Each structure stands twice: as structure tokens, then as C-alpha cells.
Amino acid sequence: MTYPTVVREAARVVAIEAARAYVANIRPIDLNNPGVLVGHLMAAETLLMDIVAAHTEPTEGAAA
């Protein structure tokens, strides 16, 4: 399915801003707590997957 270019651009901005907000709100991490570290890694992975998805979905006028 293709999406209007405006919608895709908005999705890209939202995904990138979500990642920026997450990073900006990270406080000092207790490196001795593996649960916290895993949580941060999982959240970062999810945000990166959202960014990739927003940049790989086709837009109007793109070659199918």
C-alpha cells in the first residue's frame, strides 16, 4: 500500500522525534542493573524499528 507523501513525512518526523524525546529523558543509568539496561536496549530497538519502517514504506509516486 502506498501512502500520501505528506502522511509519510509526518510519520518520519514523529518517529524521529519520539527517539529524540526518549534519549533526552534518559537519566543516569545504573550499569549494575541488567534489567534496566535490557529495558533501555529494548526501547531503543523498538524506536529504531519505527524509524526504519517510516522510511521504507512507499509513498505516492514512488516506484512500486
C-alpha angles and dihedrals in degrees: 000000000000124000129209110268092240091056092049092048090050091050090051093051092047092050093049094045090050089055092047092050091049092052092045091055098049110116124201107304123226100234090196093063109082092186092061092046092051090048092054092047092050092049091048091049091051092050091049091050089053091051092049092048091050091053099043103047111100123252132206112291093020118128110261 
